[in-house]
């Protein structure tokens, strides 16, 4: 869910990412926007003052400006270490593969930095050992991965326009279906940009056995969460414009209802003191940050291990 405030008196757009709630400049009503994954169209909206029919009329044909602030999506530290896996080809996709478990597979969908980013490969090595599983970090970004671009070249709106769900989800689905045919259990973990793909895979009956979403972005809320068919964990920093507190509260309600009805394991873990991207790209300068990153990783490990029973 993303926020864009609107000034209805002059019918102009104001670009201002924040939490998922805003007030119009005339303070007449509060609007909640649910935007499409490409950030260009309103999917649904609600207003506190439902009698304001004029606002609903205007919203019915408005579209969203592309330029947004994604400061925590385009920055991050590179962690030291030497990955131990190898690169293979599955269909028309390359993937970094690590681990040798014959029963459990983990499909790892990265953030905008892509499958060659050292941090993701190091995390994959850890998951392979600790779950245990054979981990596949798919290349779903090719030359648009931020790890291949200079800071000046990293343009999130341009990235999003190129890497649409219509283009990338069939690639993710093909890799997941391949793993499903080879392994007894298939799990998925998605970081930031990779979260929406994980949700779409988890909405396919019988395709995956568990999903972990780390500081998710680009989710369509509530729809993506309501459609989940597999047990799901969300690892979220307390401060996150891509998944703010209002969205977490909606997620908690959905997870509570699904857990009671479906008797499946759903969980949300929140990390105060951290911001979007911390679980994969934090600058580890002190024990506090190091422990939080380690704990976030352990949350996913323990979640998947619980599903092995």
ROBAGU-13841 format. One record per atom (N, C-alpha, C): residue in one letter; z negated, x negated, y negated. Coordinates in steps of 0.05 Angstrom, whole numbers, padded with zeros to 5 digits, always signed. Atoms other than C-alpha are relative to their C-alpha. Example, Ala and Ser with C-alpha at 12.3 -4.5 7.8 and 13.67 -1.06 7.14 Angstrom:
BEGIN
A+00000-00018+00024
A-00156-00246+00090
A+00000-00018-00024
S+00001+00016+00024
S-00143-00273+00021
S-00014+00015-00022
//
This chain:
BEGIN
X+00000-00017+00024
X+00000+00000+00000
X+00000-00018-00025
X-00002+00017+00024
X+00019-00028-00069
X-00002+00018-00024
X+00004-00015+00025
X+00002-00006-00139
X+00021-00007-00021
X-00016+00004+00024
X+00050+00004-00196
X-00009+00022-00020
X+00007-00021+00019
X+00023+00040-00258
X+00024+00010-00016
X-00022-00012+00014
X+00069+00087-00295
X-00009+00012-00026
X+00005-00013+00025
X+00071+00110-00367
X+00019+00023-00003
X-00018-00023-00001
X+00098+00180-00363
X+00010+00009-00027
X-00008-00010+00026
X+00101+00194-00437
X+00027-00011-00008
X-00026+00013+00007
X+00158+00144-00447
X+00017-00005+00024
X-00015+00003-00025
X+00180+00144-00375
X+00008-00029+00005
X-00007+00028-00006
X+00176+00069-00368
X-00018-00011+00021
X+00015+00012-00021
X+00152+00024-00312
X-00017-00023-00011
X+00017+00023+00007
X+00095-00025-00318
X-00005-00015+00026
X+00004+00015-00025
X+00094-00081-00266
X-00028-00012+00000
X+00028+00009+00000
X+00022-00094-00248
X-00012+00003+00028
X+00012-00003-00026
X+00000-00108-00176
X-00030-00002-00002
X+00029+00000+00000
X-00073-00093-00163
X-00009+00014+00025
X+00009-00016-00023
X-00112-00048-00116
X+00020+00023+00003
X-00019-00022-00006
X-00079+00014-00087
X-00006+00024-00017
X+00006-00023+00017
X-00108+00059-00141
X+00004-00007-00029
X-00003+00004+00029
X-00089+00066-00214
X-00001+00026-00015
X-00001-00024+00017
X-00094+00114-00272
X+00024-00003-00019
X-00022+00000+00020
X-00036+00134-00316
X-00012-00007-00027
X+00010+00009+00026
X-00042+00109-00388
X-00013+00023-00016
X+00012-00022+00015
X-00059+00179-00412
X-00026+00010+00014
X+00025-00005-00015
X-00118+00181-00361
X-00001+00029+00010
X+00001-00028-00008
X-00098+00251-00341
X-00003+00003+00030
X+00001-00002-00029
X-00095+00236-00267
X+00000-00027+00013
X+00000+00025-00015
X-00103+00183-00214
X+00021+00002+00022
X-00021+00000-00020
X-00044+00165-00169
X-00004-00021+00022
X+00001+00018-00023
X-00044+00134-00100
X+00029-00002+00010
X-00028+00003-00008
X+00024+00104-00082
X+00001-00013+00028
X-00007+00012-00025
X+00048+00089-00012
X+00030-00008-00002
X-00027+00009+00005
X+00111+00046-00019
X+00013-00009+00026
X-00015+00009-00022
X+00166+00029+00029
X-00002-00031+00003
X+00004+00029-00006
X+00167-00041+00061
X+00016-00017-00019
X-00016+00016+00019
X+00221-00064+00013
X-00009+00003-00029
X+00012-00003+00026
X+00178-00043-00046
X+00017+00015-00020
X-00019-00012+00019
X+00234-00002-00077
X-00003+00031-00002
X+00001-00029+00000
X+00217+00070-00059
X-00028+00010+00007
X+00026-00013-00006
X+00156+00115-00058
X+00004+00016+00026
X-00001-00016-00024
X+00142+00142+00011
X-00016+00025-00004
X+00017-00023+00006
X+00084+00187-00007
X-00018-00006-00023
X+00020+00005+00021
X+00035+00196-00064
X-00018+00024-00001
X+00019-00022+00004
X-00026+00237-00079
X-00011-00003-00028
X+00012+00001+00026
X-00059+00255-00145
X-00027+00014+00001
X+00026-00013+00002
X-00131+00272-00162
X+00003+00027-00013
X-00005-00025+00014
X-00106+00325-00210
X+00026+00012+00011
X-00023-00011-00014
X-00059+00363-00164
X+00015+00021-00016
X-00013-00021+00016
X-00044+00414-00218
X+00022-00012-00019
X-00019+00012+00018
X-00002+00363-00256
X+00027-00001+00013
X-00026-00002-00013
X+00066+00386-00232
X+00020-00019-00013
X-00019+00018+00013
X+00101+00343-00284
X+00001-00028+00013
X+00001+00026-00013
X+00077+00279-00251
X+00014+00000+00026
X-00014-00001-00026
X+00102+00302-00184
X+00030+00002-00003
X-00028-00003+00005
X+00169+00321-00212
X+00012-00028-00007
X-00010+00026+00008
X+00178+00252-00244
X-00001-00020+00024
X+00002+00018-00022
X+00154+00215-00182
X+00020+00004+00022
X-00018-00007-00022
X+00203+00250-00137
X+00026-00016-00001
X-00025+00015+00001
X+00261+00207-00163
X-00004-00027-00014
X+00004+00026+00011
X+00229+00143-00187
X+00003-00021+00022
X-00001+00022-00018
X+00242+00076-00154
X-00017-00023-00012
X+00019+00021+00007
X+00200+00012-00156
X+00014-00025-00009
X-00011+00025+00008
X+00216-00051-00194
X-00006-00021+00022
X+00003+00020-00021
X+00226-00111-00148
X-00021-00021-00007
X+00017+00023+00007
X+00187-00164-00186
X-00030+00007+00003
X+00028-00004-00003
X+00115-00167-00163
X-00013-00028+00001
X+00014+00025-00002
X+00062-00221-00160
X-00009-00004+00029
X+00007+00007-00027
X+00054-00254-00092
X-00012-00028+00002
X+00009+00027+00003
X+00015-00315-00112
X-00012-00011+00025
X+00013+00010-00024
X-00025-00320-00048
X+00018-00001+00025
X-00019+00001-00022
X+00036-00310-00004
X+00017-00025-00001
X-00019+00023+00003
X+00074-00370-00031
X-00013-00027-00002
X+00014+00026+00002
X+00020-00423-00033
X-00017-00004+00025
X+00018+00005-00023
X-00023-00457+00019
X+00000-00030+00007
X+00003+00028-00009
X-00048-00523+00047
X+00013-00004+00027
X-00011+00008-00026
X-00015-00559+00105
X-00022-00015+00015
X+00022+00012-00015
X-00066-00576+00158
X+00010-00023+00017
X-00008+00024-00015
X-00065-00643+00194
X-00003+00005+00030
X+00001-00003-00029
X-00053-00649+00268
X+00028-00001+00011
X-00026+00001-00013
X+00003-00658+00318
X+00003+00022+00021
X-00004-00022-00020
X+00028-00596+00355
X+00008-00012+00027
X-00005+00010-00027
X+00034-00604+00430
X+00021+00016+00015
X-00020-00017-00014
X+00087-00551+00447
X+00028-00011-00004
X-00028+00008+00001
X+00162-00552+00448
X+00016+00024-00010
X-00017-00022+00010
X+00220-00511+00420
X+00021+00007+00021
X-00019-00011-00020
X+00262-00467+00466
X+00017+00021-00014
X-00017-00022+00011
X+00315-00413+00455
X-00003+00024+00018
X+00002-00025-00014
X+00304-00341+00475
X+00021+00019-00013
X-00022-00015+00011
X+00368-00301+00466
X+00013-00016-00023
X-00012+00015+00023
X+00393-00321+00396
X-00022-00011-00018
X+00022+00009+00016
X+00324-00341+00371
X-00013-00025+00011
X+00017+00023-00008
X+00287-00407+00372
X-00029+00009-00001
X+00029-00006+00000
X+00213-00406+00388
X-00015-00025+00007
X+00019+00022-00008
X+00157-00457+00389
X-00017+00011+00022
X+00015-00010-00023
X+00124-00450+00457
X-00021-00020+00007
X+00022+00017-00008
X+00057-00477+00478
X-00018+00015+00020
X+00016-00013-00021
X+00013-00464+00539
X+00016+00004+00025
X-00014-00003-00026
X+00029-00453+00612
X-00011+00023+00016
X+00011-00023-00014
X-00007-00388+00630
X+00023+00017+00011
X-00021-00015-00013
X+00034-00347+00679
X-00003+00030-00003
X+00005-00029+00002
X+00003-00279+00665
X-00001+00011-00028
X+00004-00010+00028
X-00011-00274+00590
X+00019-00014-00019
X-00017+00011+00021
X+00038-00283+00534
X-00010+00011-00027
X+00006-00008+00027
X+00024-00282+00459
X+00024-00005-00018
X-00021+00003+00020
X+00080-00269+00410
X-00012-00003-00027
X+00012+00007+00026
X+00061-00301+00344
X+00021+00004-00021
X-00019-00005+00022
X+00096-00273+00282
X-00012-00011-00025
X+00011+00015+00022
X+00086-00318+00223
X+00001+00014-00027
X-00003-00009+00028
X+00078-00308+00149
X+00026-00012-00011
X-00025+00009+00012
X+00133-00329+00100
X+00006-00029+00004
X-00005+00029-00003
X+00124-00403+00116
X+00015-00006+00026
X-00018+00003-00023
X+00158-00394+00184
X-00011-00016+00023
X+00010+00010-00026
X+00153-00421+00254
X-00002-00031+00001
X+00002+00029+00001
X+00160-00495+00235
X-00024-00010-00016
X+00024+00007+00016
X+00099-00494+00190
X-00022-00010+00019
X+00019+00014-00018
X+00048-00542+00220
X-00024+00017+00007
X+00024-00017-00005
X-00011-00494+00212
X+00004+00020+00022
X-00005-00021-00020
X+00021-00440+00254
X+00003-00013+00028
X-00002+00013-00026
X+00038-00489+00310
X-00027-00009+00010
X+00026+00009-00008
X-00032-00517+00310
X-00017+00024+00009
X+00014-00025-00008
X-00061-00446+00313
X+00010+00009+00027
X-00012-00009-00026
X-00013-00429+00370
X-00011-00017+00023
X+00012+00018-00021
X-00038-00490+00409
X-00028+00008+00007
X+00027-00009-00005
X-00109-00466+00400
X-00002+00026+00015
X+00000-00026-00015
X-00094-00395+00422
X+00008-00004+00029
X-00009+00005-00027
X-00058-00421+00483
X-00023-00010+00018
X+00023+00011-00016
X-00120-00458+00506
X-00023+00019+00002
X+00025-00015+00001
X-00174-00409+00486
X+00003+00029+00010
X-00002-00028-00010
X-00145-00341+00506
X-00004+00003+00030
X-00024+00018+00003
X-00112-00369+00551
X+00026+00017+00002
X-00026-00013+00000
X-00039-00351+00542
X+00022-00020-00005
X-00023+00015+00009
X+00030-00379+00535
X+00009+00013-00027
X-00004-00011+00027
X+00044-00372+00460
X+00029-00006-00009
X-00027+00003+00010
X+00113-00361+00430
X+00000+00006-00030
X-00001-00004+00029
X+00120-00371+00355
X+00030+00003-00007
X-00028-00006+00003
X+00187-00338+00341
X+00010-00008-00028
X-00013+00006+00026
X+00235-00361+00286
X+00015+00025-00008
X-00012-00024+00010
X+00250-00296+00250
X+00007-00002-00030
X-00006+00005+00028
X+00263-00328+00182
X+00022-00019-00006
X-00021+00020+00002
X+00312-00385+00193
X-00003-00016-00026
X+00001+00017+00024
X+00330-00420+00128
X-00015+00011-00023
X+00015-00012+00022
X+00290-00372+00085
X-00030-00006+00002
X+00028+00007-00004
X+00223-00398+00112
X-00009-00017-00023
X+00010+00015+00023
X+00181-00424+00054
X-00006-00029+00006
X+00005+00028-00008
X+00164-00487+00093
X+00025-00018-00004
X-00025+00014+00004
X+00237-00506+00082
X+00009-00001-00029
X-00007-00002+00028
X+00237-00492+00007
X-00020-00014-00017
X+00019+00012+00020
X+00207-00527-00053
X-00015+00023-00013
X+00016-00021+00014
X+00153-00489-00092
X+00017+00015-00020
X-00016-00013+00020
X+00205-00475-00146
X+00020+00019+00013
X-00019-00016-00013
X+00252-00444-00095
X-00012+00025+00014
X+00014-00021-00015
X+00200-00397-00065
X-00001+00026-00018
X-00002-00024+00015
X+00218-00328-00091
X-00004+00023+00019
X+00007-00021-00020
X+00183-00271-00055
X+00018+00024-00001
X-00018-00023+00000
X+00226-00213-00079
X+00027-00006+00013
X-00026+00008-00012
X+00289-00251-00059
X-00004-00002+00030
X+00007+00003-00028
X+00256-00268+00008
X-00001+00028+00013
X+00004-00027-00011
X+00237-00195+00020
X+00027+00015+00002
X-00026-00013-00001
X+00307-00170+00003
X+00017-00010+00023
X-00016+00012-00022
X+00337-00218+00054
X-00011+00007+00027
X+00013-00003-00025
X+00286-00208+00109
X-00011+00029+00003
X+00008-00028-00003
X+00285-00132+00116
X-00008+00006+00028
X+00008-00008-00027
X+00255-00096+00175
X+00025+00008+00016
X-00024-00007-00014
X+00325-00070+00192
X+00014-00025+00012
X-00012+00025-00010
X+00348-00142+00200
X-00018-00014+00020
X+00018+00017-00016
X+00286-00175+00230
X-00013+00014+00024
X+00014-00013-00022
X+00254-00122+00274
X+00015-00001+00026
X-00015+00002-00025
X+00310-00120+00326
X-00004-00028+00013
X+00005+00027-00011
X+00299-00196+00334
X-00027-00002+00012
X+00028+00000-00010
X+00224-00187+00343
X-00001+00017+00025
X+00000-00017-00023
X+00235-00130+00391
X+00013-00013+00025
X-00014+00013-00022
X+00284-00169+00434
X-00018-00022+00013
X+00018+00021-00011
X+00234-00227+00441
X-00024+00013+00015
X+00022-00013-00013
X+00177-00180+00457
X+00008+00013+00027
X-00010-00012-00025
X+00218-00143+00510
X+00005-00022+00021
X-00003+00022-00019
X+00236-00210+00541
X-00027-00009+00012
X+00026+00007-00010
X+00163-00229+00546
X-00012+00021+00018
X+00010-00022-00017
X+00146-00161+00574
X+00011-00001+00028
X-00013+00002-00027
X+00194-00173+00631
X-00010-00025+00016
X+00009+00025-00013
X+00162-00241+00646
X-00030-00002+00005
X+00029+00003-00001
X+00087-00231+00638
X-00014+00026+00006
X+00016-00023-00006
X+00033-00184+00662
X-00011+00013-00026
X+00011-00009+00026
X+00003-00179+00592
X+00015-00013-00023
X-00013+00011+00024
X+00036-00187+00524
X-00017+00009-00024
X+00014-00005+00025
X-00004-00193+00460
X+00017-00009-00023
X-00014+00008+00024
X+00020-00200+00389
X-00020-00006-00022
X+00016+00007+00023
X-00011-00234+00329
X+00019-00003-00024
X-00017+00001+00024
X+00018-00226+00259
X-00017-00009-00024
X+00013+00010+00024
X+00000-00264+00196
X+00015+00009-00025
X-00012-00007+00025
X+00013-00235+00127
X+00026+00016+00004
X-00026-00013-00003
X+00088-00218+00127
X+00005+00009+00029
X-00005-00006-00028
X+00087-00217+00203
X-00015+00025+00010
X+00016-00022-00009
X+00038-00159+00205
X+00016+00025+00005
X-00015-00025-00003
X+00088-00103+00195
X+00016+00000+00027
X-00015+00001-00026
X+00129-00128+00255
X-00019+00005+00023
X+00019-00006-00021
X+00067-00128+00298
X-00007+00029+00002
X+00006-00029+00000
X+00052-00056+00278
X+00023+00015+00013
X-00023-00014-00012
X+00123-00034+00296
X+00002-00005+00030
X-00001+00006-00029
X+00119-00069+00364
X-00022+00016+00014
X+00022-00015-00012
X+00051-00036+00377
X+00004+00030+00000
X-00006-00029+00000
X+00082+00032+00364
X+00019+00007+00023
X-00018-00004-00023
X+00129+00023+00424
X-00017+00004+00026
X+00017-00005-00024
X+00098+00055+00487
X+00003-00021+00021
X+00001+00019-00022
X+00078+00004+00539
X+00011-00028-00006
X-00012+00026+00006
X+00108-00056+00502
X-00020-00022-00001
X+00020+00021+00003
X+00046-00095+00483
X-00027+00010+00007
X+00026-00007-00009
X-00026-00096+00505
X-00022-00004-00021
X+00019+00004+00021
X-00061-00116+00441
X+00012-00013-00024
X-00011+00010+00025
X-00049-00134+00368
X-00022-00010-00018
X+00018+00011+00021
X-00084-00178+00317
X+00016-00003-00026
X-00013+00002+00027
X-00066-00172+00243
X-00018-00016-00018
X+00016+00017+00017
X-00090-00228+00198
X+00010+00002-00029
X-00006-00006+00028
X-00092-00213+00122
X+00028+00013-00002
X-00026-00013-00001
X-00035-00163+00133
X+00011+00007-00027
X-00013-00009+00024
X+00016-00147+00080
X+00024+00017+00008
X-00024-00015-00004
X+00076-00101+00073
X-00004+00023+00020
X+00004-00022-00018
X+00044-00047+00115
X+00005+00027-00015
X-00003-00027+00010
X+00062+00026+00105
X-00025+00016+00009
X+00025-00013-00006
X-00006+00060+00102
X+00000+00028-00010
X+00013+00002-00025
X-00026+00105+00134
X+00018-00002+00025
X-00018-00004-00023
X+00036+00110+00178
X-00001-00022+00021
X+00000+00022-00019
X+00037+00040+00209
X-00024+00000+00017
X+00025+00000-00015
X-00035+00047+00230
X-00003+00024+00018
X+00001-00024-00017
X-00030+00118+00255
X+00018-00002+00024
X-00019+00002-00022
X+00028+00099+00300
X-00008-00021+00021
X+00008+00020-00019
X-00009+00043+00335
X-00007+00012+00027
X+00006-00009-00027
X-00011+00052+00411
X-00017-00021+00015
X+00015+00022-00014
X-00046-00014+00429
X-00025-00005-00015
X+00025+00009+00014
X-00117-00038+00413
X+00007-00020-00022
X-00007+00016+00024
X-00116-00071+00345
X-00024-00011-00014
X+00020+00013+00017
X-00158-00121+00306
X+00013-00006-00027
X-00009+00009+00027
X-00151-00132+00231
X-00020-00020-00010
X+00016+00020+00013
X-00178-00196+00201
X+00007-00001-00029
X-00006-00004+00029
X-00183-00186+00126
X-00019-00014-00018
X+00017+00010+00021
X-00209-00225+00067
X-00010+00023-00017
X+00011-00022+00017
X-00252-00184+00020
X+00019+00005-00024
X-00017-00003+00023
X-00205-00198-00039
X+00029-00004+00010
X-00027+00001-00010
X-00133-00182-00021
X+00017+00022-00013
X-00016-00020+00012
X-00082-00147-00064
X+00020+00013+00020
X-00018-00011-00020
X-00037-00138-00003
X-00014+00020+00018
X+00015-00018-00017
X-00092-00102+00035
X-00028+00004-00013
X+00025-00003+00016
X-00145-00080-00016
X-00020+00018+00013
X+00022-00015-00011
X-00210-00045-00004
X+00007+00029+00006
X-00008-00028-00004
X-00179+00024-00012
X+00016+00002+00026
X-00016-00001-00025
X-00130+00008+00044
X-00018-00005+00024
X+00018+00004-00022
X-00186-00019+00088
X-00016+00025+00007
X+00015-00024-00005
X-00225+00045+00080
X+00017+00020+00015
X-00018-00018-00015
X-00164+00085+00102
X+00003-00010+00028
X-00003+00012-00027
X-00155+00037+00161
X-00025+00006+00017
X+00025-00005-00014
X-00229+00045+00180
X+00000+00029+00011
X+00000-00028-00008
X-00221+00121+00182
X+00020+00004+00023
X-00020-00003-00021
X-00157+00117+00223
X-00010-00012+00026
X+00009+00014-00025
X-00187+00067+00272
X-00023+00015+00013
X+00022-00015-00011
X-00250+00109+00279
X+00010+00024+00016
X-00011-00024-00013
X-00210+00171+00296
X+00015-00008+00026
X-00016+00009-00023
X-00164+00133+00344
X-00019-00010+00022
X+00019+00010-00021
X-00222+00099+00380
X-00014+00022+00014
X+00014-00023-00012
X-00258+00164+00391
X+00019+00016+00018
X-00019-00017-00014
X-00196+00201+00414
X+00013-00015+00024
X-00015+00014-00020
X-00160+00147+00453
X-00016-00019+00018
X+00018+00018-00015
X-00220+00106+00478
X+00012-00028+00002
X-00011+00028+00001
X-00185+00041+00457
X-00016-00015-00021
X+00016+00017+00018
X-00215-00018+00420
X+00015-00006-00026
X-00011+00006+00027
X-00201-00021+00345
X-00022-00012-00016
X+00021+00015+00015
X-00237-00068+00298
X+00011-00011-00026
X-00006+00012+00026
X-00236-00092+00226
X-00022-00020-00007
X+00019+00020+00008
X-00270-00157+00206
X+00007-00009-00028
X-00005+00007+00028
X-00278-00173+00132
X-00015-00026-00007
X+00011+00026+00008
X-00291-00242+00102
X-00004-00001-00030
X+00006+00003+00028
X-00326-00241+00034
X+00004-00029-00009
X-00003+00027+00010
X-00310-00300-00010
X+00027-00012+00004
X-00026+00012-00006
X-00239-00309+00013
X+00022+00019-00009
X-00023-00015+00010
X-00170-00286-00009
X+00023+00000+00020
X-00023-00003-00017
X-00103-00269+00022
X+00010-00027+00009
X-00011+00025-00011
X-00076-00323+00068
X-00019-00020+00012
X+00020+00021-00007
X-00141-00358+00084
X+00000-00008+00029
X+00002+00006-00029
X-00138-00353+00160
X+00021-00020+00010
X-00021+00018-00008
X-00074-00394+00163
X+00005-00023-00020
X-00009+00019+00020
X-00066-00431+00098
X-00022-00009-00020
X+00022+00007+00018
X-00135-00444+00067
X-00001-00030-00004
X+00005+00029+00006
X-00149-00511+00034
X-00028-00005+00010
X+00026+00005-00013
X-00205-00535+00079
X-00014-00024-00012
X+00013+00022+00015
X-00248-00575+00031
X-00030-00001+00005
X+00028+00000-00005
X-00318-00555+00054
X-00006+00015+00026
X+00008-00012-00025
X-00357-00530+00114
X+00001+00030-00001
X-00001-00029+00003
X-00360-00459+00087
X+00028+00010+00007
X-00027-00008-00005
X-00284-00453+00087
X+00009-00006+00029
X-00007+00008-00027
X-00276-00491+00152
X-00011+00020+00020
X+00013-00018-00019
X-00326-00445+00187
X+00013+00027-00001
X-00013-00027+00002
X-00291-00382+00160
X+00026+00000+00014
X-00026+00002-00013
X-00223-00405+00184
X-00003-00001+00031
X+00006+00002-00029
X-00252-00423+00252
X-00009+00027+00011
X+00010-00026-00008
X-00288-00356+00256
X+00022+00021+00002
X-00023-00019+00000
X-00225-00317+00239
X+00017-00004+00025
X-00015+00006-00025
X-00188-00352+00295
X-00015+00010+00024
X+00016-00008-00023
X-00245-00339+00343
X-00001+00030+00003
X-00001-00029-00001
X-00244-00265+00325
X+00024+00009+00017
X-00024-00008-00015
X-00172-00260+00352
X-00002-00009+00029
X+00003+00010-00028
X-00188-00303+00413
X-00018+00019+00016
X+00018-00018-00014
X-00247-00259+00432
X+00011+00028+00004
X-00012-00026-00002
X-00209-00196+00418
X+00020+00001+00024
X-00020+00000-00022
X-00152-00215+00465
X-00014-00005+00027
X+00014+00005-00026
X-00200-00242+00518
X-00014+00026+00010
X+00013-00026-00008
X-00236-00174+00518
X+00021+00017+00014
X-00021-00017-00011
X-00169-00142+00535
X+00010-00011+00027
X-00008+00011-00026
X-00160-00188+00596
X-00016+00013+00023
X+00018-00011-00021
X-00217-00153+00632
X+00011+00025+00013
//
